[in-house]
Amino acid sequence: MRVPLLIALFVVVVPGQAAEWGQFESDFDTDTKPWQELQADLPAFPKPDGLMRIDVGPASRNQHFIDFPSVSVGSDGVVRYSMLIRTQGGAENLSFEGMRCSSSERKIYAFGRTSGKEAGQWARNRHAAWAPIKDRDAAGYHRELFASYFCAGGMGEPDLERVRRLLRQGGYRAPD
């Protein structure tokens, strides 16, 4: 009669102890701590004199502009920036985005209203989620931002001064 009681006690106590031990170990293992994203504050709405045209390659006929004053690198390792895309017909799409070099992901936090009675205002993206940056997306500007401006040359964690320098000089080009 005592053996089943002992087994029942073992089944109840051991998993609880194992969970505590697992938590104890993860507190000391900095490589396995989960990444924590910072709350992204919306930047000031871009002004024409702060827009910097960037080259995203021949696959796109659109003009791409980074709002230079909005570029930042958070302590969470995310490069945040405002991007204006102007089509050949003159339509404009404005977004406030983030990019993670460590995981090759991007996220759109908000969309800017560039015309109408709400022009100059941000609208938060209610479906914001991290998505992979795809190499095979030939017309995708995210791939070019990742490889040539924000996460260039496998630099690891992004550095704001280096990102700004690469934006000014037209991007990173790997040595031949």
N, C-alpha and C positions, 0 to 999 in steps of 0.2 A: 504494500500500500504506500510506503514511503517513496519508492522509486518513481511512480508517476508524478507525485508532488514535486520531487526534485527535478524531474525533466520539465515540468510545467514552469517551475521557477527559473530554470536555465533558459527556456525559450523566451520568457518575458524580460529577464535582466540582461542577457548577453546582447541582443540587438540594440538596446538603449546604450549600453556601454560602448558598443562598436560605433554607433553614430557619434557619440561624444569624442571618441578617439579620432575618428575621421575629421571632425571639425578642428580638433587640437592640431592635427598634422597640417591641415590646409592653412591654418593661421601662420604657420612658419614657412610655408612653401610659397614664396612670392611669385614663382612662375605659373602657378595654377590659380591665383586669385582672379576672379572674374573681372572683366573690363567694365568700367562704369562711365557712361556718357554724361557729360556736363549738360545742364540745361542751356540751350542755345537762345540767346537774346537776339531779337531781330535787329539788324543794323539800320542805320539811317538810310533813307531811300537814296539811290544813286543820283549823282548830279552829272551832267554831261562832261564836265572837265575832269572827273575822276575815272572815267571809262578808259580802259586800255585795251586796244585791239590785240587779240592773240591769234596766232596761226595754228589751226587744228588740222592742217593737211588738205590735200586736194579733193578728198572725198565729199566735202561739204561745200555747197555754194553759198551758204549763209555766212554772215559776218558774226564773229563771236567777240564779246567784250567782257572783261573782268572789271568790276568796280574796285579799283586798287585800294581805296580807303577801307573797304569792308573785309579785306583779306586778314585773317587771324589764324593763329595756331593755339588751340586750347591745351590746358594741362592734361586733357584726356587724349592728346595726340591727333585730334581732328582738325584738319584745315577747313575753315569756313570762309565762304566768299559769296558775292552776288555775281550772277552771270546774266548778261543780256545777249540774246540772240536776235539778230535782225535778218529777216528773209529778203530775197531779191525784190519782192513786191513791197517791202517796207514795213511789214508786220513785225511787231516786237514781242518777244517772250522774255520775261524777267523772272528769275528764281533766286532764292537764297538757299545754298546747298552746303553740304559737308562731305569730306572725303577722308577715309581712314587708310593710310598707307600700309599699316600692319596687316590688314585683312583684305585689301583691294576691294573696298566697298564704297558706295556713295549713298547719299540721302538728300532728298529735297525737303527742306523745312517749311518753305513758304513760297508763294507766288506773288509777284508784284503787279499791280494794276497800273498800266502805262497810259491808258486813255479812259475817256468817259468821266462821269462825275466822281468816281472813286479813284481817279488817277493819283499816283503818289502814295498809295497805301499798300501795305502788305496783307495778304490773306494766308493764314497758317494752312499748311497741308494736313488735312485731317487723316490722311492715310500714309503719313511719313513712315518709311521703314528702310532699313539698310538693304541695299541690293548689290550684287557683285558687278564689278567693272569687267566687261567682256572684251577680250582681245579681238574677237572676230567681228565686232560691231564697227564696220569700216567708217561709217559716217558719225560715230559717236564721239562727241567732244570729251567725254569723261576719260576715255582711254588716253587721249593726248594730254589732258591736264595731269593725269596720274603719271605718265611716263616722262613728260618733258618739263613739267612745272612744279608740281607739289611733292611728288615722291620720286623724283628723278635720280637715276643712277644708283638705285638701291640704297638711298641714303639712310634708311631706317626711320627713326622718328623724325618728322618734319621740323625744320627750323625756320622761323618766320623770316629772318634776314636772308637766308638762302632762297626761300620761296620768292621773296620780293625781288631779289637780284635776278633770278631766273625769269621772272615776268618782264623785268626791264630789258634784259638782253635777248629776249625772244625764245627762251627755252633752253633746255639741256640737249646737247648733242654728244653722243658717246664718241670717244676718240676712235679713229679708224685703225 
